[in-house]
Amino acid sequence: MRSSSYGRVVCLVSTFLPLWLAAAVDLAFPFVLSAVAAREIIVACNWRNVMIPVPIGVLGLADLLMYLELAGVVLPAGLGSRLALVAIIVLISVIGGRIIPAFTRNWLLRRGACSLPGKYWWPDRMALGTLHVGVVGWAFFPTARAVGMILIVSAAFNLWRLSRWRGLSTAPEPLLAIPHVGYGWLVIGTALLGASLLSDRVPQAATVHALTVGAIGTMILAVMTRVTRGHTGRQLVANRLTSLMYVLINLAAISRIMVAWFSAAFTNLLGLSAVLWVASFGLFILSYWPLLSGPRADVPID
Protein backbone atom coordinates (compact mmCIF):
# COMPACT_ATOMS: atom_id res chain seq x y z
CA MET A 1 0.00 0.00 0.00
CA ARG A 2 1.12 3.53 -0.74
CA SER A 3 0.40 4.65 2.83
CA SER A 4 3.25 2.42 4.03
CA SER A 5 5.75 4.21 1.77
CA TYR A 6 4.34 7.60 2.66
CA GLY A 7 4.69 6.79 6.35
CA ARG A 8 8.36 5.90 5.97
CA VAL A 9 9.10 9.06 4.00
CA VAL A 10 7.27 11.21 6.53
CA CYS A 11 9.22 9.63 9.41
CA LEU A 12 12.45 10.38 7.54
CA VAL A 13 11.63 14.10 7.39
CA SER A 14 9.46 14.28 10.53
CA THR A 15 11.78 16.84 12.14
CA PHE A 16 10.51 19.39 9.63
CA LEU A 17 6.82 18.51 10.02
CA PRO A 18 4.20 19.01 12.74
CA LEU A 19 4.05 15.94 14.98
CA TRP A 20 0.33 15.43 14.32
CA LEU A 21 0.90 15.31 10.55
CA ALA A 22 3.74 12.81 10.77
CA ALA A 23 1.67 10.66 13.15
CA ALA A 24 -1.45 10.76 10.97
CA VAL A 25 0.38 9.64 7.82
CA ASP A 26 2.44 7.00 9.62
CA LEU A 27 -0.55 5.56 11.51
CA ALA A 28 -2.69 5.26 8.40
CA PHE A 29 -1.00 2.07 7.17
CA PRO A 30 -1.56 -0.38 10.08
CA PHE A 31 -5.15 0.73 10.67
CA VAL A 32 -6.08 0.67 6.98
CA LEU A 33 -4.35 -2.70 6.54
CA SER A 34 -6.24 -4.10 9.53
CA ALA A 35 -9.55 -2.88 8.11
CA VAL A 36 -8.79 -4.27 4.63
CA ALA A 37 -7.74 -7.64 6.07
CA ALA A 38 -10.93 -7.81 8.16
CA ARG A 39 -13.06 -7.02 5.12
CA GLU A 40 -11.40 -9.74 3.02
CA ILE A 41 -11.81 -12.30 5.79
CA ILE A 42 -15.50 -11.48 6.28
CA VAL A 43 -16.29 -11.46 2.56
CA ALA A 44 -14.60 -14.84 2.13
CA CYS A 45 -16.25 -16.19 5.33
CA ASN A 46 -12.74 -17.25 6.35
CA TRP A 47 -13.61 -17.38 10.04
CA ARG A 48 -10.44 -19.29 10.89
CA ASN A 49 -8.49 -16.05 10.35
CA VAL A 50 -11.01 -13.69 11.88
CA MET A 51 -8.62 -12.67 14.69
CA ILE A 52 -5.62 -11.95 12.43
CA PRO A 53 -6.51 -8.23 11.96
CA VAL A 54 -6.33 -7.76 15.74
CA PRO A 55 -2.52 -7.88 16.13
CA ILE A 56 -2.21 -5.71 13.01
CA GLY A 57 -4.45 -3.15 14.69
CA VAL A 58 -2.39 -3.49 17.89
CA LEU A 59 0.67 -2.48 15.85
CA GLY A 60 -1.16 0.73 14.97
CA LEU A 61 -2.14 1.25 18.61
CA ALA A 62 1.46 0.70 19.68
CA ASP A 63 2.65 3.26 17.13
CA LEU A 64 0.04 5.73 18.42
CA LEU A 65 1.22 5.24 22.01
CA MET A 66 4.81 5.99 20.99
CA TYR A 67 3.68 9.22 19.31
CA LEU A 68 1.67 10.20 22.39
CA GLU A 69 4.67 9.53 24.62
CA LEU A 70 6.79 11.68 22.30
CA ALA A 71 4.19 14.43 22.58
CA GLY A 72 4.53 14.44 26.36
CA VAL A 73 1.52 12.35 27.34
CA VAL A 74 2.21 10.44 30.56
CA LEU A 75 2.21 6.73 29.76
CA PRO A 76 3.98 3.65 31.13
CA ALA A 77 7.52 3.90 29.77
CA GLY A 78 8.06 1.71 26.72
CA LEU A 79 4.50 0.38 26.57
CA GLY A 80 4.15 1.19 22.88
CA SER A 81 7.36 -0.56 21.82
CA ARG A 82 6.53 -3.62 23.94
CA LEU A 83 3.03 -3.88 22.46
CA ALA A 84 4.49 -3.67 18.95
CA LEU A 85 6.82 -6.57 19.68
CA VAL A 86 3.98 -8.55 21.25
CA ALA A 87 1.80 -8.09 18.15
CA ILE A 88 4.50 -9.49 15.86
CA ILE A 89 5.25 -12.40 18.22
CA VAL A 90 1.56 -13.31 18.19
CA LEU A 91 1.50 -13.24 14.38
CA ILE A 92 4.61 -15.43 14.13
CA SER A 93 3.26 -17.93 16.64
CA VAL A 94 -0.11 -18.26 14.89
CA ILE A 95 0.90 -18.04 11.21
CA GLY A 96 4.16 -19.92 11.78
CA GLY A 97 2.24 -22.67 13.53
CA ARG A 98 0.21 -23.17 10.36
CA ILE A 99 2.73 -22.85 7.54
CA ILE A 100 5.80 -24.50 9.08
CA PRO A 101 4.26 -27.94 9.78
CA ALA A 102 2.21 -27.77 6.56
CA PHE A 103 5.24 -27.05 4.36
CA THR A 104 7.24 -29.69 6.22
CA ARG A 105 4.51 -32.31 5.87
CA ASN A 106 4.20 -31.73 2.11
CA TRP A 107 7.97 -31.93 1.63
CA LEU A 108 8.30 -35.12 3.67
CA LEU A 109 5.34 -36.75 1.90
CA ARG A 110 6.98 -36.17 -1.46
CA ARG A 111 9.99 -38.06 -0.14
CA GLY A 112 7.97 -40.96 1.18
CA ALA A 113 8.71 -40.24 4.84
CA CYS A 114 6.65 -42.03 7.47
CA SER A 115 7.34 -39.70 10.39
CA LEU A 116 5.34 -36.53 9.75
CA PRO A 117 4.65 -33.34 11.76
CA GLY A 118 2.03 -33.85 14.43
CA LYS A 119 -1.42 -32.40 13.82
CA TYR A 120 -2.74 -29.43 15.77
CA TRP A 121 -3.35 -30.73 19.30
CA TRP A 122 -3.50 -29.64 22.91
CA PRO A 123 0.29 -28.90 23.12
CA ASP A 124 -0.26 -26.26 20.42
CA ARG A 125 -3.12 -24.73 22.39
CA MET A 126 -1.03 -24.66 25.56
CA ALA A 127 1.94 -23.21 23.67
CA LEU A 128 -0.12 -20.41 22.16
CA GLY A 129 -2.17 -19.74 25.28
CA THR A 130 0.76 -19.42 27.65
CA LEU A 131 2.81 -17.45 25.11
CA HIS A 132 0.09 -14.89 24.43
CA VAL A 133 -0.77 -14.47 28.11
CA GLY A 134 2.92 -14.18 28.96
CA VAL A 135 3.90 -11.58 26.36
CA VAL A 136 0.78 -9.46 26.90
CA GLY A 137 1.47 -9.61 30.63
CA TRP A 138 5.05 -8.50 29.98
CA ALA A 139 3.84 -5.55 27.89
CA PHE A 140 1.82 -4.18 30.81
CA PHE A 141 3.84 -5.56 33.75
CA PRO A 142 7.46 -5.67 32.47
CA THR A 143 8.98 -6.50 35.87
CA ALA A 144 6.47 -9.02 37.27
CA ARG A 145 8.06 -12.29 38.37
CA ALA A 146 4.77 -14.14 37.84
CA VAL A 147 4.90 -13.12 34.17
CA GLY A 148 8.46 -14.47 34.02
CA MET A 149 7.29 -17.86 35.27
CA ILE A 150 4.51 -17.96 32.65
CA LEU A 151 7.03 -17.17 29.92
CA ILE A 152 9.36 -19.97 31.07
CA VAL A 153 6.45 -22.43 30.94
CA SER A 154 5.50 -21.04 27.54
CA ALA A 155 9.04 -21.56 26.21
CA ALA A 156 8.88 -25.20 27.28
CA PHE A 157 5.50 -25.75 25.56
CA ASN A 158 6.68 -24.01 22.40
CA LEU A 159 9.85 -26.09 22.33
CA TRP A 160 7.65 -29.19 22.53
CA ARG A 161 5.46 -27.73 19.79
CA LEU A 162 8.49 -27.08 17.58
CA SER A 163 9.86 -30.59 18.15
CA ARG A 164 6.60 -32.09 16.84
CA TRP A 165 7.14 -30.40 13.44
CA ARG A 166 10.09 -32.69 12.50
CA GLY A 167 12.44 -29.81 11.83
CA LEU A 168 15.59 -31.94 11.94
CA SER A 169 14.28 -33.90 8.94
CA THR A 170 14.38 -30.73 6.85
CA ALA A 171 18.13 -30.12 7.34
CA PRO A 172 18.96 -31.14 3.73
CA GLU A 173 16.84 -28.25 2.39
CA PRO A 174 17.67 -24.83 3.94
CA LEU A 175 14.59 -23.18 2.39
CA LEU A 176 12.42 -25.46 4.49
CA ALA A 177 14.67 -25.65 7.55
CA ILE A 178 14.99 -21.89 8.08
CA PRO A 179 11.41 -21.27 9.35
CA HIS A 180 12.06 -23.93 11.99
CA VAL A 181 15.17 -21.98 12.99
CA GLY A 182 13.13 -18.77 13.11
CA TYR A 183 10.58 -20.36 15.42
CA GLY A 184 13.47 -21.71 17.47
CA TRP A 185 14.56 -18.11 18.05
CA LEU A 186 11.05 -17.40 19.30
CA VAL A 187 11.47 -20.19 21.86
CA ILE A 188 14.92 -18.91 22.90
CA GLY A 189 13.72 -15.31 23.16
CA THR A 190 10.68 -16.30 25.23
CA ALA A 191 12.85 -18.32 27.61
CA LEU A 192 15.37 -15.49 27.96
CA LEU A 193 12.60 -12.95 28.52
CA GLY A 194 11.14 -15.06 31.29
CA ALA A 195 14.57 -15.58 32.83
CA SER A 196 15.26 -11.82 32.73
CA LEU A 197 12.20 -11.24 34.92
CA LEU A 198 13.40 -13.83 37.42
CA SER A 199 17.12 -13.00 37.54
CA ASP A 200 19.22 -9.87 37.10
CA ARG A 201 21.91 -12.00 35.44
CA VAL A 202 19.91 -12.12 32.22
CA PRO A 203 19.80 -8.66 30.59
CA GLN A 204 16.44 -7.89 29.04
CA ALA A 205 18.17 -6.27 26.05
CA ALA A 206 19.48 -9.70 25.05
CA THR A 207 16.00 -11.19 25.17
CA VAL A 208 14.48 -8.45 23.04
CA HIS A 209 17.13 -8.90 20.34
CA ALA A 210 16.63 -12.69 20.34
CA LEU A 211 13.00 -11.98 19.49
CA THR A 212 13.63 -9.14 17.01
CA VAL A 213 16.86 -9.85 15.14
CA GLY A 214 16.56 -13.60 15.74
CA ALA A 215 12.89 -14.58 15.42
CA ILE A 216 11.51 -11.67 13.39
CA GLY A 217 14.54 -11.18 11.13
CA THR A 218 14.89 -14.89 10.38
CA MET A 219 11.18 -15.43 9.77
CA ILE A 220 10.99 -12.41 7.44
CA LEU A 221 13.77 -13.82 5.28
CA ALA A 222 12.32 -17.33 5.45
CA VAL A 223 8.90 -16.22 4.22
CA MET A 224 10.18 -13.73 1.61
CA THR A 225 12.52 -16.21 -0.04
CA ARG A 226 10.01 -19.06 -0.15
CA VAL A 227 7.12 -16.91 -1.34
CA THR A 228 9.27 -15.25 -4.00
CA ARG A 229 10.48 -18.58 -5.39
CA GLY A 230 7.00 -20.09 -5.30
CA HIS A 231 5.17 -17.14 -6.85
CA THR A 232 7.72 -16.71 -9.64
CA GLY A 233 7.58 -20.36 -10.67
CA ARG A 234 11.00 -21.34 -9.34
CA GLN A 235 11.89 -24.59 -7.63
CA LEU A 236 11.44 -24.49 -3.86
CA VAL A 237 15.14 -25.01 -3.29
CA ALA A 238 17.61 -22.63 -1.66
CA ASN A 239 20.66 -21.79 -3.75
CA ARG A 240 24.01 -20.89 -2.22
CA LEU A 241 23.26 -17.17 -1.93
CA THR A 242 19.96 -17.87 -0.21
CA SER A 243 21.65 -20.22 2.25
CA LEU A 244 24.28 -17.55 2.89
CA MET A 245 21.53 -15.03 3.75
CA TYR A 246 20.21 -17.44 6.36
CA VAL A 247 23.65 -17.88 7.90
CA LEU A 248 24.27 -14.13 7.99
CA ILE A 249 20.96 -13.25 9.66
CA ASN A 250 21.54 -15.84 12.39
CA LEU A 251 25.08 -14.61 12.98
CA ALA A 252 23.67 -11.08 13.21
CA ALA A 253 21.28 -12.25 15.91
CA ILE A 254 23.99 -14.05 17.88
CA SER A 255 26.40 -11.10 17.77
CA ARG A 256 23.63 -8.65 18.75
CA ILE A 257 22.64 -10.76 21.74
CA MET A 258 26.28 -11.06 22.84
CA VAL A 259 26.46 -7.26 23.10
CA ALA A 260 24.35 -7.45 26.27
CA TRP A 261 26.88 -9.72 28.01
CA PHE A 262 30.19 -8.50 26.61
CA SER A 263 30.07 -4.76 27.19
CA ALA A 264 33.84 -4.44 26.64
CA ALA A 265 33.31 -5.39 23.01
CA PHE A 266 30.09 -3.35 22.67
CA THR A 267 31.13 -1.29 19.63
CA ASN A 268 32.72 -4.19 17.74
CA LEU A 269 29.84 -6.60 18.31
CA LEU A 270 27.20 -3.99 17.56
CA GLY A 271 28.96 -3.02 14.34
CA LEU A 272 29.39 -6.66 13.35
CA SER A 273 25.70 -7.34 13.91
CA ALA A 274 24.72 -4.33 11.79
CA VAL A 275 27.03 -5.37 8.94
CA LEU A 276 25.72 -8.93 8.98
CA TRP A 277 22.09 -7.73 9.02
CA VAL A 278 22.64 -5.35 6.09
CA ALA A 279 24.58 -8.00 4.18
CA SER A 280 21.81 -10.55 4.63
CA PHE A 281 18.99 -8.33 3.41
CA GLY A 282 21.26 -6.74 0.82
CA LEU A 283 21.88 -10.16 -0.69
CA PHE A 284 18.13 -10.73 -0.79
CA ILE A 285 17.61 -7.53 -2.79
CA LEU A 286 20.46 -8.28 -5.21
CA SER A 287 19.56 -11.91 -5.84
CA TYR A 288 15.76 -11.82 -5.63
CA TRP A 289 14.96 -8.53 -7.33
CA PRO A 290 15.57 -10.05 -10.80
CA LEU A 291 13.13 -12.84 -9.91
CA LEU A 292 10.45 -10.39 -8.77
CA SER A 293 10.89 -8.00 -11.69
CA GLY A 294 11.21 -10.62 -14.42
CA PRO A 295 8.80 -13.16 -15.94
CA ARG A 296 7.74 -16.32 -14.19
CA ALA A 297 10.13 -19.19 -14.80
CA ASP A 298 7.31 -21.60 -15.65
CA VAL A 299 5.66 -19.39 -18.30
CA PRO A 300 7.08 -19.75 -21.81
CA ILE A 301 8.24 -16.55 -23.49
CA ASP A 302 6.91 -16.01 -27.02
Secondary structure, DSSP 8 states (H G I E B T S, - for coil): -HHHHHHHHHHHTGGGS-HHHHHHHHHHHHHHHHHHHHHHHHHTT-GGGTTTHHHHHHHHHHHHHHHHHHTT----TTHHHHHHHHHHHHHHHHHHHHHHHHHHHHHHHHTT-S-----S-HHHHHHHHHHHHHHHHHHH-TT-HHHHHHHHHHHHHHHHHHHTTTGGGGTT-HHHHHHHHHHHHHHHHHHHHHHHHH-TTS-HHHHHHIIIIIIIHHHHHHHHHHHHHHHTT--S---HHHHHHHHHHHHHHHHHHHTTT-GGGHHHHHHHHHHHHHHHHHHHHHHHHHHHHS--TTS---
